[in-house]
């Protein structure tokens, strides 16, 4: 009888140990899970970033002054222009030639609502779609280009219906387009331009 009782006690003791071990492991796993929630959430983009779509990145060190590259973002052509000091100086002197010089009726982030319409003076980032009927404006950066007139300040010309935009993407008087070219949200992370995020937002 004593042996039987001892065996029963040992079985109960083993059962308790198994239960306590399982409970401890389970509690630890739940604790780790709760600890990971904020960490995993930090990887997730904000609602605004998700709505904007996956961002596009550009190494701006590879864009020579005076050069333009075209990047695809949200199935749109994005023009990135590395403006020279001369190009920057050509922006703004004669605002009487522009329909919306202060960009009041046009679309751009608040940090790009300035004369140069940019977060950095030397870089212009715009959606390369004419605000008239959606054609693709062509770059004509040379001032006084014969085909566009002696007073041409340099900028973009839409071959479809003749809309003209300056080197800040602002629409010029006499153009069918009524608003400036759109400036998408963008941020500079060192030498990398990230299109599709605001400086205050996380990268999507």
Secondary structure by P-SEA (a helix, b strand, c coil): caaaaaaaaaaaaaaaaaaaaaaaaaaaaaaaaaaaaaaaaaacccaaaaaacbbbbbccccccccbbbbbbcccbbbbbbbccaaaaaaccccccccccccccccccccccccccccccccbbbbcccccccccbbbbccccccccccccccbbbbbcccbbbbcccccccccccccccccccbbbbcccbbbcccccccccc
